[in-house]
Amino acid sequence: MRVAVVGAGIAGLTAAWELGRRGHEVVVLDGADHIGGKLLSGHVGGVQLDLGAESVLARRPEAVGLIEAVGLADQLQHPVTTRAGVWTRGAIRPLPPTVLGVPSDLEALAASGIVDDVRAESVPVPDQDVSVGEFVTARAGREVLQRLVEPLLGGVYAGHADALSLRAAAPQLLALGDDPVTAAVAARAAASDAPVAPVFAGLVGGVGTLPQAVADRSGAEVRTGSTVRLVERSGDGWRLLTGPVGDVEEVRADAVVVATPAPATARLLAEVAPDAAFALAGLDYASVALVTIVLAEHFELAGSGFLVPPVDDRFVKAATFSSTKWAWVADSGRTVLRASVGRAGESRALQLGDGELVDRVLANLAEAVGRLPRPADTHVQRWGGALPQYEVGHLDRVATVRSSVASARGLEVCGAAYDGVGIAAVVAGAQAAVTRLLDELGD
């Protein structure tokens, strides 16, 4: 069977890998000039670094399993430290143990000085979906939401807790039940003697090296610079039109997997799955920028980085001390920091030029960690429409998409727009999409 995969991000490449290893012919089409989507590496200050996502969730098997399957097991590396802080109330304070911001160690929380007021109230979990903000505020207080949950959730979605869906964006909080603080404290106490497994993993040279390894091992034909303009049924199969307007090419396939962001997917599905297209057209995205700073000399930095609560109104939303966090970066002899800028609905900062972005980031870092030496090099990576916003009702939206797509035989969708934005979740979603597709086609 010949399958066309639209999109060469990690979702599309995983789908191609899964199809290829099961013996199918695959062509991957992407309008960009490179593969990998938001998994991208590049050289800054003579060091190859991630310019997008830098780690995978190691407690889930999917991403690590893919890394091992494509021959990169010897490049896996866990962080030297995951000891993060929260820059708030005039200092970088140690982030206490939490479940996505809900405190699980009240003594550590008190010692951190991050929160003055924490409650532990039991309020029945509603049957319908609500925002993370509504759920946490009623049971742990607004300060816990603003200074702990909000920055942690923002690090994942670059969104706002008062808009994000509890059931889609924070199911681990939902699982804590009516009294999440008491449940989180009890769970930590019960697990105190259990061995601690690494939470995250990265790759020497950066997670941005993974897409090429997947593409190479998939056996798929991968075409970049091939924007897909039309997906339509043709007899028992599918017809796609791709390429520049003046040189459109027809691609025929027995099945199609669309692994593009929601706006592009909505356009492509408008005729073949209109209900899915309508649902996806309403999915908002947050745009962000990552500013990488490389110092020629050593500069002492404690911990893996820090988060910033939006209530503190800083320009920088979070920072990672890459040369402290990753041994392979430290081995370069350079000091490397990454700072993120931008949240959902906050585009003004991203309209600044690269130079001003860097200057403002450096000014914030000087306040947080002290004045840095003059950088040897800097890099600004803008990710427009980077992170889908799983707002209240997101699971209903996904159900509508899946139902509509299922009505078109030989069609599947996958990507960060559906079941999770992390690499492991996206890989799992692509694997599930391929399974559904092959089960439907009896292959």
N, C-alpha and C positions, 0 to 999 in steps of 0.2 A: 504494500500500500504506500502511496505517495502522500505525504502530509506537508502542507505549507504552514510554517509558524511565522506569525507576524509579530516582530519585536525581538530584539537581540539583547535585552536585559537578562538578568539572571533567571527570571521566570521563563522567558522564551528559550534560553539556552538549556535550562534544566529539562523543559519539555522535549527539546530536540535530543538531548542525551537519553532520556527515557525511551523515546520512540526508536532511536537508533540502536540502542542495546537490545531492543526487542525485534530487530530485523527490518525496520521500515525505512523507506527512503524519505529523507527530510530536506526541505529547503527553508532556510531562515532568511527573512526579509526585514531590513531595518533602514529607515531613512537617514540615520546618523552616519557620520564618517568613521565611527568606531563602534565596537561591540561593548556590552557590559552595562549600558545605562548608567546608573548612579554608583556602580562599582568601577572606580577609575583610579589609576595610579599615574604618577608623573614625577619628574625630578624637580626638586626645589633645593637650592643651595648645594647641589651635588649629591643629594640623597634621594633615592626613590621612595616615595611616600604615598599613602592613600590620600586622594583628593575628594573622596566620598566616604561611604561606610568603611569603618576600619576594623570591625569585629563581627563575629557571629555568636549566637547564643549556643554555648557548648552543652547546656543541660538538655537541649533537644537534639535528637539524633540526625535530623535531616541534612543540615548544612555541613556538619562535620563528616557525615557519611558520604556526601557528594565530594567533599575535598579529598577524602581518602580514596574514593572510587576513581578519581581522575588523576591519581598519582602524586598528590601533593601532601601526603601524610607526613613526610619528613620535614615539611615546611611549617607545620602547625606549631603554634607557640601560644602559651597562656600568659596573661599579663603578669609582670613582676609584682605589681600592686594594683588593687582595685579600691584603695582607700581614697574615697572622694570627699570633697567638702561642699559646703553651701556658702556662697559669698553673700552674707546678709548681716545686718546690724553692725556694719563697720569692720567685719573681719571674715576670713575664710574659716568657717566652723566645721568640725568633723560631722559628716553625715551619719546619724545614728542608724542602727539596724531598723529596717522598715519593710513592709510589704507594699511596694509601689507608693511609698510615702506615708502609709499608715504605720505609726511607730510600734515596734515589737519589743523595745527595750526602753522602759520609761526612765530608768536611771541614766542611761546614755543620752537620752533625749534631754533630760534636765541639765546634764553636764555640758551639752553642746551649746546651750543658750540660744538655740534657733527659735524655739517656741516658748512663749510664756504660759499659754493656756491650752491644755489638752483635755478633752472630755472622753469618757467611755460610756456612751449611752446606747441602750438597746431600743432600736426602732425597727419595726417589721420591714423586711425587704419587699418593695412593691412588686406586684405581678407584671406591670408594664415596664418598659425600658425608661430609665431616667438618666440625667447627666451625672458624670462622676462628681461634679461639684455639689449637686443636690444631695447625693448619697453620703458623701464624706462630711459635709457641713452639718447635717442633721445628727451624725453619730460621733464625730470626733472634734467638731468645731471648725470655724472658718480659718483660724490661724494655721492649723495643721494642713488644711487644703492649700492655703496660699503659699506657705513657706516650705512645705515638704512634698505634697502630692503634685502641686502645679509644676514645679521645676523638673521633677522626675518624669511626669507625663509629657511635659514639653520637650524633654530630651528625646522622646520616642516619636511623637507626632508633630512637634512644633505647633501645637494647638492650645486650646483653652479648656480647662476642666469643666467650666459651666456649659460648654457646648458638646463635649465628647461623650459618647455613649458608654454607660457603665458596662453593659453586656458585651459590646464589641471591642471597646478600647481597654477595658480594665476588668476582665472576668476574674482575675485573681482577687480583686477587692470584693466582687459579688460573692465569691466563694467563702469569704470571711463571715458572711451572714449578718444577722441583725445588729450585733455588737462587734464591729471589726477590730477595735483596739484591743479589747479583751481577748478576742480570738487570735490576733496576731501575736500578742504576748504569750499566750498559752502554746501556740504552735512553735515559737522559738524555744521556749523552755523544754518542750517535749523533744525537740531535735538537737538539744545542746550537746549530747554525747555522740551524735551521728557524724561520720566523716564528712568533711566539707569538700564537695566536688567543685572544680573550676566552673564559674558561671559563663565566662566568655573565652573565646579563642580568636587568634589572628593568624596571619600568614607572614612569614619572612618575605620582605619585599612588598607586603601589603595585600589586603583582601582583593584589591583591584587586579591582582594577577589571576584570580580564579576564573573569570569569564573566558579568557583565551584557552585555558587548560580544558574547560568544559567543551568549548567549541571544537578544539582539536581532537578530543577523544570521542565526540559524538558521531563523527563520520558524516555530519550534515554539510550540505553546501550552504555557506553563509554569505549573503550579499549585503554589503553596506551601501549607503547612498541609494537605496531602493525603497522609496516611499510608496506604501501601498495606498492606492486611491479608491479601489473598489473591491468589495468581496460580494459575490453573488452565486446563487445556485446555477449549475449548468448540468442538466440531465441528472445523473446519479451522483455527480461530483460537484466541484467548485471551480469557479473562475475568478482569478484575481488580476487586477491591472496595477502595474507598478512601474516606477521610474519617473523621470522628469516629464513635465507636460508635453514637451516636444518630441519625446522619444519613449512613449508608453509601451511596455512589454506585457504580454499576457502570460500568466502562470496558471497551469492546470493542476488540480490536486484532488485526491479522493476525500480528504478531510482538511480542516483548518483549525488551528489553535491561535486565538488572538491574545497576545500577551503584551499589549500596549497600555499606557495610562488611560484612565477613564474617558477623557475628552476624545482621544483618537479612537478608542474602542466604540464609543457612542456613534461617531460618524460612520465607522465601517459597518456597524450592525443596523443602521437606520432602516434598511429595507428587509434584511433577513431575520432580524429579531427586534422589532420596533419597541416592544415593551422594555427590553433590556437597554436599548439605546436611550430611551427616555429616562430610565432610572439612573443610568450612568451619567447622563448629561447634568444631573443635579448634584453630583458629588464634587465638593470643593477640595482644593489643594492649597497647601502652604508652600511658599517659596522661601528659600534660605540661602545664605552664603557661608562658605567655610574659608576662613582666613588662616593660612599656614605661615608661621614665622620660624625661620631657621637662624640660630645664633652660632657664630663660628666657635665660640668658647663655651666652657661649662658654666651654667648658671643654676644654682641650687634651687630646686623646686620640690616641695613636699607633696606626696600623694599622687594620684592619677589625674587630678584636675578638680574643677568645681562646677557647680550648677548655680544659677542665679534666679531667685524667685521673681516673676514678673512684677510683683508688688514693689520691688526695690527700684524698678524703672532704670535699669542699666542698659547700655547699648549692647554689650555682649550678653548672650543668653546662657552660654556655657563655654568652658575651656577644657581642653585635654592636654596634659603634659606628656606628649608622646614619647619623649626620650626617657622619661621616668617610668612610664607604663610598659613600654615594649623593649626587651633586651636587644632586639635586632636594630631598633632605631638608636639606642644608646651606643651600640657598637660602632656607629658612624662617627662618633666623636663630636657630634653636633648636639646642641640643645634645640629641641623641636617642640613648638606649641601649636595647637589648633584652637581657633575660637569660632563659635557659630553665632550668626546674626540672623534675626528675622523669625517671625511667628505668623500664624494664620491671621490675615487681615492687617498685617503691619508691613506694608511694602515700601514705606518711605525710605527706610534705611538702605534698602537694596537699590534705590535709585541713585545713590552716591557713586562717584567714580572710585576706581580701585584704590587710588592714593589716599583719598579721604577715608574710605573704609578701613584701610590699614592704620592710618593715624588715629582714628577713633578707637580701634581695637587696642592699639598700643597704649593709649591713654588710660583705658579701663584696666588693662593688665598692670600698668604701673601703680594704680590705686590698690589693686588686689594683692600683687606679689612683690611690688617694688619696681623701681625703674629698671628696665631691661637694657643691656648693651645694644648698640646699633645693630640691627639685623644684617646678616650676611645676604639674606634673600627673603622675599615674601611671595606669596601667591594667593590670589583671590579666585575661588571657584564658586560660581553662581549656579544654583540649582533652582531654576524656575519651575513652579508646579511640581515640587519634589515629593511632598508627603500628603497622601489622601487623608481627609479629615473624617474620621468615623464618628459622625455626629449621631445624636439620639435618633433611633430608628434605622441605624445602618444595617442591622441584621435583616430587617424586612426588605430593605433595598437589595441586598445580596440575594435573598430568596426570590425576589421578582426577576432579577437578572438570570439566575440559574434556571428558573422555570421557563422563561422566554427562550433562552439558548437551547434548552433541552428539546424544544419543539422543532429545531432545525437539525436534522440528522447530519452527523459528521462535523459538528461545530462545537468548539469548547473555548472557554476563556480562563485566564489565570493572570496573576500579578498582585501587586500590593494593594489594589483597590478593594479586595474582597475579604480575606481572612487573616490579615496581619501584615505589618509593614517591615518587620525584621527579616533578615536574609533567610533564617531557618523557616519561618512561616511562609515566605514566598516560595522557597524550594518545595516545601510540603504541599502548597497549593498547586504548583505545577505538576507534581507527581500525581496528585489526586485527579487533576484534569485529564491527564493522559490515561489514567485507569478508567475514568468514566467514558472517555472517548472510545477506547478499545473494547470495553464491555458492551457499549451500545452497538458497535460495528461487528461484534462477534469475532474480534481478532486478538 
